[in-house]
Each structure stands twice: as C-alpha cells, then as structure tokens.
Amino acid sequence: MKQRSAYPWLILLVPPIMWACNAILGRVAADMIPPMLFNFMRWLFVLVFLLPLAYWIFRPGSGLLVHWRRYAGLGFLSVFGFTALQYSALHTSTAINVTLIAASMPIWMLLVGRLFYQTRITGLHLLGAACSLFGVAIVLSQGDLSRLAGLKFLPGDLYIMLAAIGWAVYSWQLKFTVKPERLRQDWAALLMAQVVYGLIPSGLFALGEVGFSAQRIQWSLPLLGILVFVAIGPAILAYKTWGEGVQRVGPTLAGFFANLTPLITALLSSLILGEYPKFFHAASFVFIALGIWLSSRTPR
C-alpha cells in the first residue's frame, strides 16, 4: 500500500526534471534553429516515435475524428501553445528566468480551477499565491523591486507567463475530459491524438516563421541529438507521467511539482551554460517554495 500511495509522487518528479533539461537544451538550440520550427520538428519526431505504439488511431472508428474538438483543444494548448511559447521565451530570456516565471503555475491552477471548475480557494491558498507572486516579482526585477515601477517586460517573460496559464487550462481539461483508465492504458494513443491536431497550428506558424524570419536552421549532429532527446524526454516521458499524475492527485497539487523545475534548471545551468544562480534567484525560489507549502496545507 505504501508503494502504491507513493507512486504518483514519484512519477510527478519526472516532468520537472525533463522540463529543466528542455529549458537548457532549448536555450542551446536557440542559435541553431528558429523557435517555431524547433517546436514543429520536435513534435514531428514525437509522431514518428509514437507510430509503433499508436498507429491504430488512424483507423476508422478510433475516435480521432469523432472527438476531434477534445483532441484539437488539448493539442493546441500543449503541443502548440505551451512548447512554442516556451521556446520563443528562451530566445529572449535565460533558462533560469524562464523556469522561475513558469513557477507561477500553481497560481494559475488555482484560478482556472475556481473560475471554470468551481474548486475551493482558501485563505492559505491565497497566501501561498501571494508568496509565489512575490517570488516571481523578485526574479522579474532581478532582486530590486523598485525596478517594477518602470519595468518593461521582455517578450520572453510574457511568453512563458502565457505558457503557464495555458498549461493550467490544459491540465484541468486533461483531468475532466479524459477517463483515467484510458489515460493509463492508452497513453500513447491519447498523446498521439494531441500531436496530430497540435502539429497543424505548429506547422503553420513554422512556415510563417521561415518566410519572415532571417534566422535559418543550421543542421548538425548536436541539433539532431537535441531534437531526439526533447522528443523522447520532455515530450513523451514527461507528458505521460504528468497526465497520470494529474489523474491521480489532481491538477492543483500536480502543479506544485512544476516548481521543482527552477532548482533543477539552476543546477543544470551551472554545469552546462555557465549561468550560475544569483542571490535573487535563491530568494525567488524560497518564496515560491513557501507558497507551495502553504497551499499544500489545505485539502485538495
């Protein structure tokens, strides 16, 4: 029983580890490939890797067409919206900043749950949200809150904030539009259905980017290796474990685990990118972690 009850907590450690790697590698690939094209290529690789497991969804009667609104909505939010915004953010922000701003995700989980699913928000939830917002303010101001008075947000900061909101909506939709049994037994088919529909807007935006952007793709073995890794790890593995975790413990609590990403990213950045964490990063993480702890004190 103990092992079974600990299982969702263990699998929810996988997504933040994978997302941290994704942020690092996305930053490395920023000079090799435009962000929208990178996102499209990543999910194209996912489609190829999932074909042996979920090719049957293209057969008549699989539900891919009958439930197209459900899968198109999930695919737009996850395959296109979240990852495209994240890679765009990495072009104008650091990996550490991107993941720290994304640490506001539990706040959006609470708000989306309250507005659209009538979940309860308590005083401790609000206090936890305030702490998390303060932590985000610290990283946006680089430790000097007086800068917020005349702060001009970088596009990357706004992109990742929108990505966090979209991921909150996606997680709640995943909880209430997909049966747990289907998610556990046919996770590859569920992800494949999202990829099929998500590739449509991803491909259109990639084409537009190629036409209007001066940056061109620079093919190399390192870029190919990055694409393979972000397809298998941050896409297939992270999406599978996140989906199962959401079904087991709910979107709100699952969202708290996303806040492990900044710490992991900071540690990886110091080894790979040379972006050593500064004091304001640590202070930001403390307040965000405090917000998580306060929020987790209340019943889900």
N, C-alpha and C positions, 0 to 999 in steps of 0.2 A: 504493500500500500504506500509506503513511503517513497519507493522509487516511482510509482505511478503519479503521486501528487507532485513530485519534484520535476517530472518530465517537462511540463510546459515552461517552467522557469529556466530549464537548461536549454531548450530549443530557442527560447527568446534571447539567449545570449548570442546566437549565431548572426541574426540580422545586423546588430550594431558593429560586430567585427567585420562583416562583409561590407557594410556601408562605409566604414572607415577606410578600408582598402580601396573602395570605389572612389572616394573623395581624393585619396592620394594619387591613384592611377589616372583619374580624370584630369587632375592638375598636370601630371606628367605628359599626358596626351594632348593637352591644350595647344601646344605649339606644332603638333603633328597633323591635326585634323579639326575641322570646324565642329562646334558642339552639336548642332542638329544632325549632321552627318554621322558623327560619332554615336549618337543615340540610336539612329536608324540602323547602323551597321551592327551595333551591339545586339539589338533585338532580332535582327535578321539571323545572326549567329544562334540566338536562343531558339528561333523557329526551327533551324536545321537540327540542333541538338535534341529538341523535343520530338521531332518527327517519329523516331522509332518507338517512342512511348505513347504518343497520342495521335498517330496518323488517322485513326478511325473517326475523329471528329469531322473529317471532311466527307464522310459517307452520309447519304440521305437518312434523315431520322435521328441524327445525333443530337439535335437541339441547337446546333450552332446558328442556324438561320431562324428557327422559331423563337429563340430567346436572344435575338441579336441586340435588342436595346440594353439588356442587362450586361452582356459581354462588351458591347461597344462603350458603355459608360465606364465600366471597370478598366477597360483597356485605355480609354482616353485619359483617365486620371493617373494611371500607374505607368503604363508603357510609354505614353507620350508625355503627359503633363509633368509628373514628378521627376523623371530622369532627365528630360530635355531641359527643364528649368535648372536642375542641379548642375548639369554640365555647362549651361550658359553662365551660371553663377561662378563657376570655377575659372572662367576666363577673366573675371574682374575682381576676384576676391581670393583670399588664401584658403587652403583646405581647412585650417583650424577655424577661421571665422565662419566659413560656410556651415560646418557641423555644429558650432556653438549656436548660431542663429537657428538652425534646424532643431535645437534643443527646446525650442518653444512649442514643439509638437504636442506635449500633454495639455497645454492650454487650449489648443485648437480642438483636441479630442473632447475636452470638457464642453466647449462651446457648441461644437457640432452636435454632440450627444444631447445637450439641453435644448437646442433650438429645433432639432428635427426628430429626436427620438425620446423626448420627454424624460431624460435621465436626471437624477437629482444632483444639484451642486450645493455643497455645504460650505460653512464658513471656513473650514480648514482647506477645502478645495480652493476657495478664493484667495486665502492667504498664501497657499502654495503657488497659485498662479501669479500672484504679485511678486513673490520671490523669484520665480522663473523669469518674469518680465524684467525685473531689475537686473538679473544676470545677463539677459540679452542686451539691455541698455548699456551695461558695463563694456561688453565686447564691441558694441557698435560705436561707443565713444572712446574706445581704447583706454579705458580706465579714468577718463576725465569727463565726468557727466556734464560739465559746463559746455562741452562741445555740442551737446544735443540741441542747444538753443538755436544755433545756426548750422546744424548738421545737414549736409547734402548727401543723401544716401546713394551709394553706388548701385548700379543696376544689379550686380551680383547679390547684394543684400536683399533687394526686393524680390529677386527671382527665387531665392531659397526660402523666403518667408511665404511666398505663394505656393511653393512646392510643399511646405509643411502643412498649409491649410488643405491643399488638395489631397495630401496623403491621409489626413484625418477623415475627410469625406470618404475616401476610398476604403479605409479600414472599417468604418461604420457600415458602408454598403456591403462589404465583404461579410460582415457579421450577420446581417439580416437578409441578404439576398442569396446566400449560398448555404445549403444544408451541410452540417458538419460531416455527415457520412460521405457525401460526395467529395468534400474537400480532402478528407483523409484517404479515400480510396482512389479518386481520380484527380489528384492534384495536378498531374501533368496536363490532363485534358482541360482543366479549368484555366491554367496558366496559358496554354496554347490558344484557347479561345480569346483570351485578353490580348495576346500578342497579335493574332490575326487582325483584329479590329484596330488595335493600337498602332500597327505599322502603317495604316492608311494616312492618318494625320502626320505621323513621324516622317513618312516618305515625302509628303507634300512640302513640309517645312524644310526638309533636307534639300529638295530640289530648288526651292526658293533661295535657300542659303547659298547653294552652289552658284546660282545665277547672279546674286547681288553681292556676295562676299568676295573680298580679294584673297582671302586665305584659301589655299588648296591643300588637299590631302597629300601627305608625304609617306608613302608606303615604305615599311621597313619591318624587319622581324620583331623588334620590340613593340611596334604598334600592333602587329598581328597577335603577339602574345598577350598584350593588354586586352584586346578585344575578346580573345578566348577566355581570359580569366574573368572579366566583368560580366560575360555572358553566363558562365557556369557558377561563379560565386555570388556576387551581388545581385544577380538576376534569378537564376533558377533556384539555388540553395536558399538565398535569403527570402525570396518570395514564398517558397514552400513553407519554411519554418515560421515566417511572420503570419501567414494565413492560418496555419494550425494553431499558433499561439493566440491569435485574435479569437478564434472559435472557442478556445478552452478557457481563457481568462478575461476576455472582453477587450475592446479597443482602448479604453481608458488606461487600464493597468499595463497593457502591452506597450502603449505609448511611452510609459516611463522608461522602458528598457532602451528606447531610442536615445536617451540621454547619456548612455554609456559611450556613444559614438565619439563625442568630443575628446574624452580622455584617451581613448584608443587612437584616435587620429593624431592627437598631440604627441603621443609616444612614437607612433609610426613616422610622423613628420620629422621628428628629431633625428631619426635614423636614415630616412630616405631623402627628404627635401631640404634638410638643414633649417627648417622653420621651428626653432626652439620656442616652446611656450614661454610667455612672459607673465609677470605678476597679475596683470588684469585678466589674462586667460584663466588663471587659477582662481581668482576671486569670482569670476563669472561662473565657473563650474561649481564653486561652493554654493552660491545662491541658487543655481538651477537644481543642484542635488538636494538642497534644503526644501525647495518647492516640491520635488518628487516625494521626499519623505513625508512632508505634511499631507500631501494629497493621498498618499497611500495609507494614512491612518484611518480613513473613513471607509465605510462599506462601499463596495462597487455597485 
